[in-house]
Amino acid sequence: MKSKEAALRIGQAATQLEVTAHHLRQLCKCGLVEAEQSAGGQWRIPLGEVERLATEGVPAAPTFIAEAPEEPARTMPARGPEDADPSPEVIEARARVSIRQSRLEERRLDKEIDETEDYFRERERLQAALKAAEQEAAQAAQNRQCQAAEVARNERRRQERLQQWQQYALNSLPYGHPREADLAVHQAVRELLPTLDLDQAQFITQRLVDAAVEQAYRPWKLQKEAEDAKAAYVQTCQSLVSSIYVFGATSGETEDAKAALVGYLADPKVFGAAPTQLGRLKDAVLKDLKRKVDERETAAKLQKERREKAAELEANQQRKRRDAESRVNLELGHIHRYLEDHYDFSGGHSEMLRERDRLRPLISETLVRELLEDPDMNADDIRSRIEELIADDET
């Protein structure tokens, strides 16, 4: 047998071949089975030989006849009748006893060998079992470490994916969003992600995360849309108000019209109305403003006409008065002549002049008034009236 060829011990081979170890050992001793004996006297049977015996069958064990041991030559003393050679029956009986003793000794040795082999076999089995248990425990510990490492890697990978999706959710918020929206979106995504299989297709996770972000951000989105709508409405209103202008309107009238339009636009029922409806409100305000301007201009025109007419009348009156005063002034010299011809003054000429100067303004005013009432008076009528007024003053 080659020294490096795999071999089995007697007990292992006997178990596989379903024979006793003693039977197989006898076959090894007589050379019926290819085997090799170690330095310690243990038989080893190659695997190929075991397979051959399993295929061809195990031969029967041979029977050994023990040989009588040689005794040293010795000088035989003289024998008497009692020292005669034993009979063949005695010799045969002795031989049988010797054979039995040999077989008994051989069996005793076989038993001791089997017990020894069983001891070492049990010890090897226990050592192998202990080694196997240690290996199994080491493998189990290694498996647990691998599983723990794999769980840790999976947890790190899961945490990284959670953080990536949370960062994606926060980055998807529009620019300029309120800071408190970050908390709502972060909370919504944190509640969603543990319910998802993060190993599923990315577009599925992305759609679900987008839906969570949309739902969490909806209140701020609606508020932003309302604020934008309000800002747009305010801007439209400001544009409409600033476009209020009618040629000829005063600043006060324009400001009143703008205030009226602001009041209409501030009505909650009008908020969010279509541009055409807002334009109709503007047109109504402009129409009212134009009506006021027209009324004011008409009134101003009428007032101007009245003033012009009054001025014309006044001018006519002034012209007539000037004419009357001019005609009266031409005839006032008749006072001096009349006084001088018809009255005597004790104070002489000086008293007459004083009387003339006193009567002159009184008569002049009266004559002017009468000429205005009766412009057909001629010079004679005026002189006659002067004489009457002097006479009336005298009385």
C-alpha positions in Angstrom: 0.0 0.0 0.0 1.3 3.4 -0.8 2.0 5.5 2.3 0.1 8.5 1.0 -3.0 6.5 0.0 -6.1 7.1 2.1 -6.8 4.2 4.5 -9.3 3.1 7.2 -8.7 1.6 10.6 -9.9 -2.0 11.3 -13.0 -0.8 13.2 -14.0 1.7 10.5 -13.5 -0.8 7.6 -15.4 -3.5 9.6 -18.3 -1.2 10.1 -18.5 -0.4 6.4 -18.2 -4.1 5.4 -20.6 -5.2 8.2 -18.2 -7.8 9.7 -16.5 -8.0 13.0 -13.1 -6.3 13.6 -11.7 -9.7 14.6 -12.7 -11.3 11.4 -11.2 -8.6 9.3 -8.0 -8.6 11.4 -7.6 -12.4 10.8 -7.8 -11.8 7.1 -5.1 -9.1 7.3 -2.8 -11.4 9.3 -3.1 -14.2 6.7 -2.7 -11.8 3.8 -6.2 -12.3 2.3 -6.8 -8.6 2.6 -4.3 -6.0 1.4 -3.3 -4.0 4.6 -0.4 -2.3 6.2 0.5 -2.5 9.9 1.8 0.6 11.6 4.7 0.8 14.0 2.2 0.6 16.9 0.8 -2.6 15.5 -2.4 -1.0 14.1 -3.8 -2.3 10.8 -4.7 0.2 8.0 -6.8 -0.9 5.0 -6.7 1.2 1.8 -10.0 2.6 0.6 -9.6 0.9 -2.7 -9.3 -2.5 -0.9 -12.4 -1.7 1.2 -14.3 -0.9 -1.9 -13.1 -4.2 -3.5 -14.2 -6.3 -0.5 -17.6 -4.5 -0.5 -18.0 -5.4 -4.2 -16.6 -9.0 -4.2 -17.5 -9.9 -0.7 -15.5 -10.6 2.4 -13.9 -14.1 2.5 -14.3 -16.4 5.5 -11.7 -16.2 8.2 -9.1 -19.2 8.2 -8.6 -21.5 11.1 -5.1 -21.5 12.6 -3.4 -24.6 14.1 -1.0 -23.8 16.8 2.4 -25.4 16.5 4.0 -27.0 19.5 6.9 -24.9 20.7 10.3 -26.5 20.2 11.9 -27.6 23.4 15.7 -27.5 23.9 17.4 -30.8 23.6 18.2 -32.3 26.9 19.7 -35.6 28.1 16.9 -38.0 28.9 17.4 -39.9 32.1 16.8 -43.5 32.2 13.1 -44.1 32.2 11.2 -46.6 34.0 8.0 -48.1 33.0 6.2 -45.0 34.1 8.3 -42.9 31.7 7.1 -44.7 28.7 6.0 -42.6 25.6 2.4 -41.3 25.8 -0.1 -42.9 23.7 -1.4 -41.2 20.5 -4.7 -40.4 22.3 -2.8 -38.6 25.0 -0.8 -36.7 22.4 -3.9 -35.7 20.5 -5.6 -34.6 23.7 -2.6 -32.5 24.6 -2.6 -31.0 21.1 -6.2 -30.1 21.4 -5.6 -28.5 24.8 -2.7 -26.5 23.4 -4.7 -25.4 20.4 -7.5 -24.3 22.7 -5.1 -22.4 24.9 -3.6 -20.8 21.8 -7.0 -19.8 20.6 -8.0 -18.6 24.0 -4.9 -16.5 24.2 -5.4 -15.2 20.7 -9.0 -14.2 21.5 -7.9 -12.6 24.7 -5.3 -10.6 22.8 -7.9 -9.8 20.1 -10.3 -8.6 22.8 -7.6 -6.4 24.4 -6.7 -5.1 20.9 -10.4 -4.4 20.2 -10.9 -2.8 23.5 -7.8 -0.7 23.0 -8.9 0.2 19.5 -12.4 1.0 20.8 -10.9 3.2 23.5 -8.8 5.1 21.0 -11.6 5.1 18.5 -14.0 6.5 21.2 -11.3 9.0 22.2 -10.8 10.0 18.5 -14.6 10.2 18.1 -14.9 12.4 21.2 -11.9 14.5 20.0 -13.5 14.7 16.6 -16.9 15.6 18.1 -15.2 18.2 20.3 -13.3 19.6 17.3 -16.4 19.5 15.2 -18.3 21.3 18.0 -15.6 23.9 18.3 -15.5 24.3 14.6 -19.3 24.5 14.5 -19.3 27.1 17.3 -16.5 29.0 15.6 -18.5 28.8 12.3 -21.7 29.9 14.1 -19.8 32.8 15.7 -18.3 33.7 12.4 -21.8 33.4 10.8 -23.2 35.6 13.6 -20.5 38.2 13.0 -21.1 38.1 9.3 -24.8 38.4 9.8 -24.3 41.3 12.3 -21.9 42.9 9.8 -24.4 42.4 7.0 -27.2 43.8 9.2 -25.0 46.8 10.1 -24.2 47.3 6.4 -27.8 47.0 5.5 -28.8 49.5 8.3 -26.1 51.9 7.2 -27.2 51.6 3.6 -30.8 52.0 4.7 -30.0 55.1 6.7 -28.0 56.5 3.8 -31.0 56.0 1.5 -33.3 57.5 4.1 -31.1 60.6 4.4 -30.8 60.8 0.6 -34.6 60.7 0.1 -35.1 63.2 3.0 -32.5 65.5 1.4 -34.3 65.0 -2.0 -37.6 65.9 -0.4 -36.2 69.1 1.2 -34.4 70.1 -2.1 -37.7 69.7 -4.0 -39.4 72.5 -2.1 -39.7 75.8 -4.1 -37.3 78.6 -3.7 -38.3 81.1 -1.0 -40.6 78.7 0.9 -41.2 79.3 4.6 -38.8 77.6 6.9 -41.5 75.9 8.9 -42.5 74.0 5.8 -39.2 72.1 6.2 -40.4 70.5 9.4 -43.7 69.4 8.0 -42.1 67.9 4.9 -39.3 66.2 6.9 -41.9 64.6 9.3 -44.1 63.4 6.4 -41.2 61.8 4.6 -39.8 60.2 7.8 -43.2 58.6 8.4 -43.4 57.4 4.7 -40.0 55.9 4.1 -40.1 53.1 6.8 -43.2 51.8 5.0 -41.4 51.6 1.6 -39.1 49.0 0.2 -36.1 51.1 -0.6 -34.7 48.4 -2.9 -37.7 48.8 -5.3 -37.5 50.8 -8.5 -36.3 54.3 -7.9 -39.1 56.0 -9.9 -41.7 54.3 -7.6 -40.1 55.6 -4.4 -39.6 59.0 -6.1 -43.3 59.3 -7.0 -44.3 58.4 -3.5 -41.9 60.8 -1.9 -43.1 63.6 -4.3 -46.7 62.8 -3.3 -45.7 63.1 0.4 -43.9 66.4 -0.2 -46.9 67.7 -2.2 -49.3 66.8 0.6 -47.2 68.2 3.4 -46.5 71.5 1.5 -50.1 71.9 0.2 -51.1 74.4 3.0 -48.2 76.7 2.3 -48.7 76.2 -1.5 -52.4 77.3 -1.2 -51.3 80.2 1.0 -48.6 81.2 -1.5 -51.1 81.0 -4.4 -53.6 83.1 -2.4 -50.9 85.7 -1.6 -49.8 85.7 -5.3 -53.4 86.1 -6.4 -53.9 88.9 -3.9 -50.7 90.6 -5.0 -51.7 90.3 -8.6 -55.1 91.6 -7.9 -53.6 94.5 -5.9 -51.3 95.3 -8.7 -54.1 95.2 -11.2 -56.2 97.4 -8.9 -53.3 99.9 -8.6 -52.9 99.9 -12.3 -56.6 100.6 -12.8 -56.6 103.3 -10.1 -53.5 105.0 -11.5 -55.1 105.1 -15.0 -58.1 107.2 -13.8 -57.8 110.4 -15.7 -60.2 112.7 -17.5 -59.1 115.8 -19.3 -60.2 118.9 -17.5 -60.8 117.2 -14.2 -59.4 118.8 -11.1 -57.0 117.0 -8.8 -59.8 116.8 -6.1 -62.3 115.3 -8.6 -59.6 112.8 -9.8 -58.8 111.8 -6.2 -62.5 111.4 -5.4 -62.9 109.1 -8.5 -59.9 107.1 -7.5 -61.2 106.7 -4.0 -64.6 105.6 -5.4 -62.9 102.9 -7.6 -60.8 101.7 -4.6 -64.0 101.3 -2.6 -65.5 99.2 -5.4 -62.4 97.1 -5.7 -62.2 96.5 -2.0 -65.5 94.7 -2.0 -64.9 91.0 -1.3 -67.4 90.1 -3.9 -65.3 91.8 -6.5 -62.0 90.2 -5.4 -60.6 87.9 -8.0 -63.0 89.1 -10.7 -62.1 88.9 -14.3 -60.2 91.8 -15.9 -63.2 92.6 -18.1 -65.4 93.1 -15.0 -62.7 95.3 -13.4 -62.5 97.3 -16.6 -66.3 97.9 -16.5 -65.9 99.2 -12.9 -63.2 101.6 -14.1 -65.3 102.7 -17.1 -68.2 103.4 -14.7 -66.0 105.6 -12.5 -64.5 107.4 -15.5 -68.0 108.0 -16.9 -69.1 109.5 -13.6 -66.0 111.6 -13.4 -66.5 112.8 -17.0 -70.1 113.6 -16.1 -69.0 115.7 -13.1 -66.4 117.5 -15.3 -69.0 118.2 -17.9 -71.5 119.5 -15.3 -68.8 121.6 -13.8 -67.7 122.9 -17.1 -71.3 123.6 -18.1 -71.9 125.4 -14.9 -68.6 127.3 -15.3 -69.6 128.2 -18.8 -73.0 129.5 -17.7 -71.4 131.4 -14.8 -68.9 132.8 -17.2 -71.7 133.8 -19.6 -73.6 135.4 -16.7 -70.5 137.2 -15.6 -69.8 138.4 -19.1 -73.4 139.5 -19.4 -73.3 141.2 -16.1 -70.0 142.8 -17.0 -71.4 143.9 -20.3 -74.4 145.3 -18.5 -72.1 146.9 -16.0 -70.1 148.3 -18.8 -73.2 149.6 -20.5 -74.2 151.1 -17.2 -70.8 152.6 -16.7 -70.8 153.9 -20.3 -74.3 155.4 -19.8 -73.3 156.8 -16.5 -70.2 158.3 -18.1 -72.3 159.7 -20.9 -74.8 161.0 -18.3 -72.0 162.5 -16.2 -70.5 164.1 -19.3 -73.8 165.6 -20.3 -74.5 166.7 -16.7 -71.0 168.2 -16.4 -71.6 170.2 -19.6 -74.8 171.8 -18.0 -73.6 172.2 -14.4 -72.4 175.7 -15.2 -76.0 176.7 -15.4 -76.1 176.5 -11.6 -73.7 179.4 -11.3 -75.6 181.4 -13.9 -79.0 180.6 -12.4 -77.8 181.6 -8.9 -76.2 184.7 -10.1 -79.4 185.8 -12.1 -82.1 184.8 -9.6 -80.6 185.1 -6.1 -79.0 187.7 -4.0 -76.5 186.8 -1.5 -75.7 189.0 1.5 -72.3 187.6 1.6 -71.6 188.7 -1.9 -70.0 186.7 -4.6 -68.1 184.5 -2.2 -71.3 183.2 -0.6 -72.7 182.5 -4.0 -69.7 180.5 -4.9 -70.0 178.5 -1.7 -73.6 177.8 -2.4 -72.7 176.8 -5.9 -70.1 174.3 -4.7 -72.5 172.9 -2.2 -75.3 172.3 -4.8 -73.1 171.1 -7.6 -72.5 167.5 -6.3 -76.1 167.1 -5.1 -77.6 168.2 -8.4 -75.0 166.3 -10.4 -75.8 163.0 -8.8 -79.5 163.5 -9.1 -79.3 164.5 -12.7 -77.0 161.5 -13.6 -79.5 159.1 -12.0 -82.4 160.7 -13.8 -80.5 160.6 -17.2 -79.9 156.9 -16.7 -83.6 156.5 -16.2 -84.5 158.8 -19.0 -81.7 159.1 -21.5 -84.0 161.1 -23.9 -83.6 164.3 -21.8 -82.0 167.1 -23.8 -79.9 170.0 -22.6 -82.9 172.3 -22.0 -84.5 169.5 -20.0 -81.4 169.2 -17.9 -81.2 173.0 -17.3 -84.8 173.1 -16.4 -84.3 170.2 -14.0 -81.3 172.1 -12.5 -83.5 175.1 -11.8 -86.1 172.8 -10.2 -83.6 171.1 -8.0 -82.3 174.5 -6.8 -85.8 175.6 -6.1 -86.5 172.4 -4.2 -83.4 172.7 -2.2 -84.3 176.3 -1.3 -87.7 175.2 0.1 
